[in-house]
Amino acid sequence: MTETALRSYKITPEDKQTFERDGYWISPKLLTDEQIERLRRAHERIWSGQYDGDNFPMNHRPPNKNPDALRKLDNGWWINDDIRTTVTDPVMGEWAADLLGVDEIRLWHDQVIYKPGVGDQETSAGNVGWHQDFGYWQCSSTTNMVTVWIALQDTDLTNGGMSTILGSHHWGLVPDSNTFFDQDMDALKKKYTSGGREWVEEPCILKAGQASFHHALTFHGSGANRTTEPRLSIVAHLMPGGTHYKARVQRHDNIRLLGPRPSDGQLFEGVYFPSLYKRR
């Protein structure tokens, strides 16, 4: 039987408690089956160089020549209409606003992520190292941000699904936690538990169309996709309205979108940072 999206769902006190305790929350089904298929085709179009409109992606690089390597593209909404609709979804924005306890949600940026299936090969090429998203976002004025990781197929550890470290968002920003591309998972675990932190891994098991909402300080990572089919996802990184630029802390491509001479305290707003939801 075809499952429909549960778009009328409202965040409950229990949902918010789970998010605040664990650092992440798994949503009901956000996307319809038709939307999922459109987004899977969006992956095919993007990786073959077919873009909607006349722009290029934010990070326009040739693909990795290793067929087992993870593919990641930022701001797919610039070049694909279906991705744009998804990452600016007001329902997703409302859920994020309620979880973060804010009145407005804007898009920070998105990611289009393709993890190839490697089968039984012994390779770490598809690993995503344990990291905090805010480790990359220190130019923004708040850690109260959230990542929405949307599965385009049933996803678990078998096909390289994500795991989170429960409660790790309570550790604050950990130095040198911008380790997305560091594929030695054991070494990273040793590094981040050296101070005696409790390390409890929990897999994010999602049905197609569900999303994991995880806090910007929550440690997470993923291993290889041990199936023969790719694992596809669309990721929306979201921030509260009113988030502003902290000058000369850390470089991020989003700073360039503020103009040639950005100023400390300048708001991340306007066409590059669209509003998903604003409470009335």
C-alpha positions as CSV (number, residue, x, y, z in Angstrom):
1,M,0.0,0.0,0.0
2,T,1.3,3.4,-0.9
3,E,2.1,5.5,2.2
4,T,1.1,9.2,2.1
5,A,3.0,12.0,3.8
6,L,1.8,13.2,7.2
7,R,2.0,16.9,6.6
8,S,-0.6,17.9,9.0
9,Y,1.5,16.6,11.9
10,K,2.3,19.0,14.8
11,I,5.3,18.8,17.1
12,T,4.3,17.4,20.5
13,P,5.9,18.1,23.9
14,E,7.2,14.6,23.7
15,D,8.9,15.2,20.3
16,K,10.6,18.4,21.7
17,Q,11.7,16.5,24.8
18,T,13.3,13.8,22.7
19,F,15.1,16.4,20.5
20,E,16.4,18.3,23.6
21,R,17.4,15.1,25.4
22,D,19.0,13.1,22.5
23,G,20.0,15.8,20.0
24,Y,17.8,14.5,17.2
25,W,14.2,13.5,16.3
26,I,12.9,11.4,13.5
27,S,9.9,12.8,11.8
28,P,6.8,11.1,10.4
29,K,6.8,10.8,6.6
30,L,7.4,14.2,5.2
31,L,7.4,13.4,1.4
32,T,4.9,11.7,-0.8
33,D,6.0,8.7,-2.9
34,E,5.7,11.0,-5.9
35,Q,8.0,13.6,-4.4
36,I,10.5,10.8,-3.5
37,E,10.6,9.7,-7.1
38,R,11.0,13.2,-8.4
39,L,13.9,13.8,-6.0
40,R,15.6,10.5,-7.1
41,R,15.3,11.7,-10.7
42,A,16.8,15.1,-9.5
43,H,19.8,13.1,-8.3
44,E,20.2,11.5,-11.7
45,R,19.9,14.9,-13.5
46,I,22.3,16.7,-11.3
47,W,25.0,14.1,-11.4
48,S,24.7,14.0,-15.2
49,G,25.0,17.8,-15.4
50,Q,21.4,18.7,-16.2
51,Y,20.4,21.9,-14.4
52,D,17.2,23.9,-14.1
53,G,17.8,27.5,-14.9
54,D,21.1,29.0,-16.0
55,N,23.1,28.9,-12.7
56,F,25.9,26.5,-11.5
57,P,26.1,24.8,-8.1
58,M,27.8,26.7,-5.3
59,N,30.7,24.2,-5.4
60,H,31.2,23.5,-9.1
61,R,33.9,20.8,-9.0
62,P,34.5,17.7,-11.2
63,P,33.3,14.5,-9.6
64,N,35.7,12.3,-7.6
65,K,37.2,9.7,-9.9
66,N,36.8,7.0,-7.3
67,P,33.4,5.4,-8.1
68,D,33.1,4.4,-4.4
69,A,33.5,7.9,-3.1
70,L,30.7,9.9,-1.6
71,R,29.2,12.6,-3.8
72,K,28.2,15.9,-2.2
73,L,26.9,19.1,-3.7
74,D,25.9,22.2,-1.8
75,N,22.9,24.4,-2.7
76,G,21.2,22.0,-5.1
77,W,18.2,24.4,-4.8
78,W,20.0,26.8,-7.1
79,I,19.9,24.3,-10.0
80,N,16.9,22.0,-9.4
81,D,13.3,23.0,-9.0
82,D,12.3,19.8,-7.1
83,I,15.1,20.3,-4.6
84,R,14.1,23.9,-4.2
85,T,10.5,22.9,-3.3
86,T,11.8,20.4,-0.8
87,V,14.4,22.4,1.1
88,T,12.1,25.5,1.4
89,D,9.1,23.4,2.5
90,P,7.0,25.4,5.1
91,V,5.9,22.2,6.9
92,M,9.5,21.2,7.5
93,G,10.2,24.8,8.6
94,E,7.4,24.8,11.1
95,W,8.6,21.5,12.6
96,A,12.1,22.9,12.9
97,A,10.8,26.1,14.4
98,D,8.9,24.2,17.1
99,L,11.9,21.9,17.9
100,L,14.3,24.9,18.2
101,G,11.8,27.1,20.0
102,V,12.0,30.0,17.5
103,D,9.6,32.0,15.5
104,E,11.2,31.9,12.1
105,I,13.3,29.4,10.1
106,R,15.5,30.2,7.1
107,L,17.6,28.0,4.9
108,W,21.3,28.1,5.7
109,H,22.1,25.8,2.7
110,D,21.3,22.4,1.4
111,Q,23.2,19.3,0.3
112,V,22.6,16.7,-2.3
113,I,24.3,13.5,-1.1
114,Y,24.9,10.3,-3.0
115,K,26.6,7.3,-1.3
116,P,27.5,4.5,-3.8
117,G,26.8,0.9,-2.9
118,V,30.1,-0.9,-2.5
119,G,28.7,-4.4,-1.6
120,D,31.2,-6.6,0.2
121,Q,34.3,-4.5,-0.7
122,E,36.5,-3.5,2.2
123,T,36.7,0.2,1.7
124,S,36.2,3.4,3.8
125,A,35.6,5.5,0.7
126,G,31.9,6.1,1.6
127,N,32.5,6.9,5.3
128,V,31.4,10.2,6.7
129,G,33.5,11.0,9.8
130,W,32.1,11.8,13.2
131,H,31.5,15.5,13.2
132,Q,29.4,18.4,14.4
133,D,27.8,20.5,11.7
134,F,28.4,23.7,13.6
135,G,32.1,22.8,13.4
136,Y,31.8,24.3,9.9
137,W,29.3,27.1,10.7
138,Q,31.2,29.1,13.3
139,C,30.7,32.3,11.2
140,S,27.0,32.2,12.3
141,S,25.8,33.8,15.5
142,T,24.0,30.9,17.0
143,T,24.5,27.2,17.6
144,N,20.7,26.8,17.7
145,M,20.5,25.4,14.2
146,V,19.2,22.1,12.8
147,T,20.0,19.7,10.0
148,V,17.1,17.9,8.3
149,W,18.4,14.7,6.6
150,I,15.7,13.3,4.3
151,A,15.9,9.7,3.1
152,L,14.9,8.9,-0.5
153,Q,14.8,5.1,0.3
154,D,14.5,3.0,3.4
155,T,17.8,3.7,5.2
156,D,19.6,1.9,8.0
157,L,23.2,0.9,8.8
158,T,23.2,-1.7,6.0
159,N,23.1,1.0,3.3
160,G,25.3,3.5,5.1
161,G,22.7,5.3,7.2
162,M,23.6,7.8,9.8
163,S,24.2,7.3,13.5
164,T,24.1,10.0,16.2
165,I,25.9,10.2,19.5
166,L,23.1,10.6,22.0
167,G,23.2,13.8,24.0
168,S,26.4,15.1,22.4
169,H,24.8,18.4,21.6
170,H,25.1,19.2,25.4
171,W,29.0,19.1,25.0
172,G,29.0,22.4,23.3
173,L,31.2,23.1,20.4
174,V,34.2,20.7,20.5
175,P,37.4,22.0,19.0
176,D,38.3,20.6,15.5
177,S,35.0,18.9,15.0
178,N,34.8,19.8,11.3
179,T,35.8,16.2,10.4
180,F,33.1,15.2,7.8
181,F,35.8,14.0,5.4
182,D,38.0,12.2,7.9
183,Q,37.1,8.5,7.3
184,D,38.9,6.9,10.3
185,M,35.9,6.5,12.5
186,D,37.7,4.7,15.3
187,A,40.4,7.4,15.6
188,L,37.7,10.1,15.7
189,K,35.8,8.3,18.4
190,K,39.0,8.1,20.5
191,K,39.7,11.8,19.9
192,Y,36.3,13.0,21.0
193,T,36.0,10.7,24.1
194,S,39.5,11.5,25.4
195,G,38.1,13.8,28.0
196,G,35.8,11.1,29.4
197,R,32.7,11.9,27.4
198,E,30.1,9.2,27.3
199,W,29.8,7.9,23.7
200,V,26.4,6.2,22.9
201,E,25.8,5.6,19.2
202,E,22.2,5.3,18.0
203,P,21.3,4.5,14.3
204,C,18.8,6.8,12.5
205,I,16.6,4.2,10.9
206,L,14.3,5.9,8.4
207,K,11.6,4.9,5.9
208,A,11.7,6.6,2.5
209,G,10.4,10.1,2.9
210,Q,11.1,10.4,6.6
211,A,13.6,12.9,8.0
212,S,16.1,13.1,10.9
213,F,16.2,16.5,12.5
214,H,19.5,16.8,14.4
215,H,20.9,19.7,16.3
216,A,23.9,21.5,14.9
217,L,26.1,20.4,17.8
218,T,25.0,16.7,17.7
219,F,27.9,14.4,16.7
220,H,27.0,12.1,13.8
221,G,28.6,10.1,11.1
222,S,28.0,7.1,8.8
223,G,29.8,4.0,7.4
224,A,29.9,2.4,4.1
225,N,26.8,1.5,2.0
226,R,27.1,-2.4,2.0
227,T,24.4,-2.8,-0.6
228,T,24.7,-2.7,-4.4
229,E,22.3,0.3,-4.7
230,P,23.2,3.9,-4.0
231,R,21.9,5.6,-0.9
232,L,20.3,9.0,-1.8
233,S,19.4,11.9,0.4
234,I,18.5,15.6,0.4
235,V,19.7,17.6,3.3
236,A,18.4,21.0,4.5
237,H,20.5,23.0,7.0
238,L,18.2,25.5,8.8
239,M,18.7,28.5,11.0
240,P,16.5,30.8,13.0
241,G,15.5,34.1,11.5
242,G,17.8,36.8,12.8
243,T,21.0,34.7,12.6
244,H,23.9,37.0,11.7
245,Y,27.5,37.0,10.7
246,K,30.3,36.7,13.2
247,A,33.3,38.3,11.5
248,R,36.7,36.7,11.1
249,V,36.0,33.5,13.1
250,Q,35.9,30.9,10.3
251,R,35.6,30.9,6.6
252,H,32.4,29.6,5.0
253,D,31.1,29.9,1.4
254,N,27.9,31.5,2.7
255,I,29.9,34.6,3.8
256,R,30.4,35.4,0.1
257,L,26.7,35.7,-0.3
258,L,26.7,38.7,2.0
259,G,28.6,40.7,-0.6
260,P,32.2,41.7,-1.2
261,R,32.6,43.5,2.2
262,P,30.4,41.7,4.8
263,S,30.2,43.4,8.2
264,D,30.1,41.9,11.6
265,G,26.4,41.5,12.7
266,Q,25.1,41.4,9.1
267,L,22.0,39.3,8.9
268,F,21.9,36.1,6.8
269,E,18.7,37.0,4.9
270,G,17.4,37.8,1.5
271,V,17.2,35.7,-1.7
272,Y,20.2,33.4,-0.7
273,F,18.7,32.5,2.7
274,P,14.9,32.2,2.0
275,S,12.4,32.0,4.9
276,L,10.6,28.7,5.2
277,Y,8.3,29.5,8.0
278,K,7.4,32.6,10.2
279,R,5.1,32.3,13.1
280,R,2.1,34.7,13.0
